[in-house]
Amino acid sequence: MKPRFVNTTRKQRDAGQDDPPREPVLVIAHHPQLARVGEQVVLDAVTELSRLAPAFSTGPLDDPFVSRQPITLRRVRAGIEIANPHDVPLEVGGAPVRDARRVAADELARGIDIVLGGRVVLWLGYDAADDADLGLVGRSAAMGALRDEVRAAARLDTAVLVTGETGVGKELVAHALHAQSARAKGPLVVVNVAAIPAAVAASELFGHERGAFTGAGDKRAGYFERANSGVLFLDEIGELADAIQPMLLRALESGEIQPVGGQPRKVDVRVVAATDADLQAGAFRAPLYYRLAATTIAVPPLRERSVDIAILLARFLLAELPSELADQTTQASAWLPAALVAELLHRPWPGNVRELKHVAQRLAAIARSGRALRSSDVPGFEEEHVDVATAAPIDDDRLVAVLREHRFQLARTAEALGISRTHLDALIARSSHLRKAKDLPRDEIEASAATHGGDIDAMAAALEVSPRGLKLRMRQLGL
């Protein structure tokens, strides 16, 4: 069984062999005392892990149902050697470890989960995050890189284009840029462009004079003037009406706006725009795109930030739960199973942080009701009809055989196996017999496209990856 680990982050993808070495760390990803999630400790040459050691930010794990007998983590040239001499309940990367397990250097670079005693989930990886989170929560390398980019962009005064999938927190990046910049004392005006009707977009953005049009009884300042000396955040910029785009371009180039029915006037505004769309692939005007993208910040998706899933989940739960549910260290069976949290770390999260928050709210509501958590309570687990803490594995060879039988069409494969798509995604991530679409090289994809005439389904079957994954990889490579 292939271990579960975090997808390679942007910072790690871009890193060269000459980067300074980073320190391996253990981060608490789940604990019956939820407030402890996010604590970390740097590994020594040899680190003992048990109820009594090591000392995290507020002390050892100190869970009475975790063994006092230690496992050991030894730093070696090729990664980390984990020894379990006392045969305590231990899983690394989703697989039980009875004696010893070596975490290879590439696994360590990605990050891997450790479940101790069925009670605590720890994340083993490299320390890549700083203490000042800028309102951007996370200890992953991807979030550390994002914060570095925000600090660098904040020192400039050019327009910024924030890109990323829906729900990743692009507005939080805008808030961080504003707070870290020389404009921090000025206003931050947030505008959802998609919510502005095209007919009034010019008036909303640039203002209007009295009597400029029917219904314009009074002079009105637009968003640009309200943001004067500060930052204007234009969310969903790809939805901006075509007729307004030249006006926005002029404002960016000259610092001058023209209210409807009025004369041009100067404003001092830094524009930060955000989108989850590919602006270069649609009808968005190229000159405006290049002006907005003077500086571009890509917000990583949640699936590239495995340890941050746990940290965010705990924060969301703590905001919803009473103290007796947020601390279950004295309960033999805590309401939130460690195995479930470990599975959540490896879900694809297409809705990103927004989706995770909704799941946390659902879990908290069930916990407050006093009812035991069932698999069907967790979105994505509805079809499995098994306890989330004891889901049975599927043989790796059978998994590959059924995938091939169904030409790597994941929905059909999941149906044939009688499991949910989420469960199938987790099995594929762990499989030692399958490669991932994200690892396909350009030349192999191009050769397959030539062989199969660009037929995505045929290419996916031949390359043994999902069609959707292949499309995403091709888009990433610009194919």
N, C-alpha and C positions, 0 to 999 in steps of 0.2 A: 504494500500500500504506500503510495507516494505521500509524503508529508504535506500538510496544509501550510501554506505560507503566504505572506503578503505579496501582491503583485509588485514588480519592480517600479520604484518611484522615479519621477522625473529627475530628481537630483542624482539618484544612483545611475540612471541611464546615461546621464551626461558626464558622469564622473570618469576621470581617467585613472591610469595606474599610478600616477604620481600624486594623487590626493593624499593628504595627511591621514594617518590611521585614526579611526574612530574607536571609542571605547565600547565594548559589549556591555549591555545593561539588561537587567530584569525589570519589567514594568508590571505592576499589578493591574491586570485587565478585568478581573472579577474577584470579589471578596464578599463574604456574607455581610460585612460592614461596608456598605457601598461608598461611604465617604473616603475609603482608602484607595479606591480605584484611581490610577494615575501616578501613585507613588513609585519611585524607582530606586535602584541601587546599581552602582557600577561593579562589575565582576572583578574580584581579585584573581590572582594566579590560580587559586583554588577557592571556590565558594561553596559552603555548605548551605543546603536549602531544606528547611523543615519548619515545624511550628515555631522553633526558637531562634532561627537564623535564616538569612542575614538581617541586618537592621535596615529597614526601609526608612522613609522620611519620618514616620512616627513610631518606628520600632519593628520587631519581627512580626510575622504573620499572625501569631497568637490566636489561632483558631483551635479550640479544644478538640475538634474532630480531625485535625491534620496531625499526622504522626510526628512524634519527637525524634524519630530515627531519621537521619539526614540522607538525602541524595547529594552527590557532589558534582559540581560543574568545574571542569578543569580547562583553562585556556591553553590551546595547542595551536601549532602553526596552521593547521588546516581547518580550524574552527573551534568548536567546543565539544569536549568529551563529557557526556553525562553518564554517571555511574549510579546504579540503584542496588547497593550491596545488601540492603535489608528488605528488598522486595516490597516496598511500600506501594500503594496504588498510584500509578504514574502513567500519563499519556504524553507523548511528544508528537506534535503534528498529527494528532488524531489516531495514533497507533499506540497500544500498550508497550511499555518498556519494563522488562523483568530484570535484566542484568545491566546492559549498557547500551548506549546509543550515541553515535557521533553526529553532531550537527555540522555539516560541511560549511565551508566558507560562503558558498553561494546561498545556502539556506539562511545563514546568519545575516547576510546582506539584505535578504528579503524580509526576514523576521519570521519566527515560528512560535506557535503557542504550546504551552506546557500546562496540563491539568494535573494538579496535585491533590491526591486524596479525594477526588471527585468533588472538591469544595472550592478550590481556588484556581483561577486561570491566570497564568503569567505569560507575558510576551517577552521572548528572548530575541534581541536584535541589537542594532548599534544606536548609540546616543547621538541623535542628530538634531534635537530641538533645544531651544534656549528657555530661560525662565520667564522672559517677558513675552506673553503670547499675543499682545496687541489686539486682544479680542478675538483671535483666531485660534481656537482651542485645538490642541493636539501635540503629541510627542513624536510623531512620525517624521521620517526624513523629508517626506513631501511637504509637510507643514513647516518644517524648519526652512526649507528652500523658499516656500511661499513668503514667509515672513521676511527673509532676506531681500526678496524682490520688492516687497512693499516698502521696506526701508529705503532701498535704492531709488525707487520711483518717487517716494515722498520728497526726496531732496531736489527733484526737478520741478518744473512748473508747466510741463507740457500736458497735452491731453493723454488720457490713459484708456485703453480698451481692455476690459476685464472679460475673459472668455471662460467658459466652463459649462458643464451639463446643468440641467435644471436642478435646483435644490442644493447646490454645493456651497452656497453662501457668498455669492458675488457681492451682495450689498454690504456684507461684513467687511469685505476687502475695501470697498469705497469708504466706509467709516474709518477703517484703519489708516488709509491713505490721508484722509482729512486730518485725523488726530495727530499723525506723525509729521505733517507738513507745516510750512510757515504760515499757512492759511487756517491753522487750527482755531484761532480766535474768531474767524469769520464764520458765516453760516454754512451749513451743509443742507442743500435742498434736494430731496429725493423725489424723482418723477418716474412713474410707470408709463412709458411711452405708449404701450399697447392699450392703455385705458383712455387715451386722448382721442376723441373722434377726429377724423381727418379734417372736417369742416372748420373746426375751431383750433387746430393745432398751432397755427401761426399766432393767434391771439394768446393761447395758453403759454407758449414758449417766450414770445417777444413782447406781449402786452398789446394794448390798443388805446386809442384816444377816444374821448367822448364823441358819440355819434358816428364812429367809424363804420358801423354797420347796424342793421336793425337789431335793437335790443341792447346796444352798447350805450347805456344811459350815463355811465361814469367812466372816467379814465381808469385804466387798470394796469398795474405792473405785471409783467410776465415772470416766468420762472428765472430767466436770466437776470433780471434786475433784482429779484429777491435773493439771488445767490451772489450778488456783487460783493467782492473782496473775499469770497469763499469758494466753495466747490458745488457744482451742479452735477448730480448723479442721474444719468439717463439710463434707466433700466429697460431691457428689451428694445434696444436701439434698432434692431432689425425690423421692427414694426413701424418705424417712422415713415409717414406718408411721403411718397416720391416728390410731391410738389414742395415739401418743406426742406428737403435735403440740401438744395442750393443755399437756402437761407442759413441753415446751420453751418454749412461750409464757410460762408462769408463771416459768420460770427467767430468761428475758430481762427480764420486767417487774419482778420482785421481787428478783432475785439470790438466789433461794431454791430449793433442790432438795429432793426427798423420795426418799431411797433406798427400795428395795422392802423393806417390812417395818420401816422405821425412821421416825424423826421428821424434820421439815423442818430444814434447816440452811442457813446462808448460805455463799455462795461468791463470790469476786471473780474473775470470768472475762469476758474479751471474746470474743464469738463472731464468727467469720468463716465464712460459709457460701458454697458455690459450687454452680453448676448450669449445665448446658448446655440445660436445658429452659425453656419458658415457664411459670413457676409460676402465673401468672394465668389460663392457659388450661386448666388441669387441675383436679384435686380438692384441690389444696393449699389449706389454710385461709387465707382472706384476712387475718385479724388477725395470724397468724404471719408471712405474707409481708411485710406492712407494717412489722412490728417488725424483721424481718431486714434489710429494705431501707431502714433509716434512712439508710444510705449505700450507694450502688450503684456498683460499678466494672465497666465493660464492657471485657473484654480483646479487642483487635482480632484478627481472623483473620489468618493468615499471608499471604493473598492481598492484604491491604491494606498489606503491609510488604515490598515487593519487595526492597529493598536488604538487609533483615534475613535474607531467605532465603539470600542469598550468604554473609553473615557467619556464620550458624548452620551452614550446610553446611560451611564451612571449619573451624569449631571441631570439629564432629563428626568430620570426616575426620582432622584433626590428632590427635585422641584415639586414632585407630585405626591410623595409618600410621607406618612407619619413616621415618627422616629422608631416605633416598634417594628416597622416593616423595613426600614432602611438599615437596621442593624439586627441581623439574625445569627450572630455568632454563637448564641446559646441554643439554637434550634438544630436538632439532628438533621432535619430535612428543611433546608431553606426554601422559601416559596419560589425563588428563581434558580433553577438548576445551573450549575457550572457548565454542564454539557451543552445546554441551550445557548449560553453566551458564547462558548467556543464555536458553535455552528454559525451564530450570527456574525462572527468575525470574518466569515468566508462567503457570505452571501454577496451577490453582485450589486445590490442596492441601486437599482436604476433611478429611484427617486432621491438618492443621496441623503443628505442630512435631514431634509424635510420628511422623507419617508421614515427614517430612523426615529425621528421625534414622534411621529404618529404611532409607530410600533411601541415605543416606550410609554406613551400615554395609554395605549390599550392594555399593556401589561400592568401598569400601575392601577388601572381601574379594576382589573381582575383581582389583583392583590388586595385592594381595599375592600372588595366584596367578600373576602374570606374564602372564596372558592379555589380549589386546587387548579393549577395551571394545566391545561390540556394542549396537545399538539394542535388541535383545530383552532385554538385561540391565537396562534401565531400566524400571521399572513405568510403564505408560502409553504406552510406545513400542513395545510388542510387535507391534502390527498393522501398523506402517509398513514393516518389512522393508527399511529403508534405513539408510545410515550416518547417525548422529545429527548429524554435523557438516555434512552436505551435503544435507539434506532439501530437495526441490524445492518451490517455492511453487506454489500453485494460483491460477489467474486469479480476480481479485476478482469479475468479472461472473459467471463460472461458479459461484462459491461462492454468490452471492446467488440465482441461478436455481435451484440445487439445493435450497437452503433453502426457497425459496418452493414448489417442487414438492412438498416433503415437509412443508409447513405448519409449518416451523421446529421439527419434531421432531428433536432433535439426534442421537439414536441412529440413526434412519433415514437422516439426511443423511450421517453419517459412513460408514455402510455403503455408501451409493450412491457416495460419493467414493472408497471404498477406503482410508480412513485411520482412525486411532484417534480416540476422543473427545477425547483430550488435544490431538492435532494440530488437530482442528476448533476447539476452544476457542481455541487460539493464533491460528488464521486469523481467527476472528470478532473477536478483540481487536484485530487489526491492520487490519481492513477499514475502508476509507474510505466504504463504502456502507451500512454497518449502524450503527444506534444500539444502545445497550445498555439492558437492562431497568432497570438502576439509574438511568437518566436520564429515565424516563417520568414525566411530571407527573401528579398526582392526578386533575385534571379529565379528562384524556384517558383514563385507565384507567376512571374512573367512566362516561364516555360510552360506552366500548366495552362495559362490563359491561351497561349498559342496552340497547345494540343487540343483543348476543348472549345476553342472558338469563343472564349469569354463566358461560357455557360457557368454561372456561379455554383449551381447545384452540383454539376459534374466535377468542377474543380475542387469543391469542398469534399466530395466523396473520395476523389483521388488523393488529395492532400491529407485526408482524415482529420478534418476540423469542421466545426459547424459553419454553415453558410453565413450566418450573421457575424460570427467571429472573423471569417475571411473578409467579409465586406469592410468591417472595422479596420482590419489590418491593412487592406488595400487603400482605404481612405487615409490612414496614418502615413503610408508610404507615398501618397499622391498618385496612386495608380488608377 
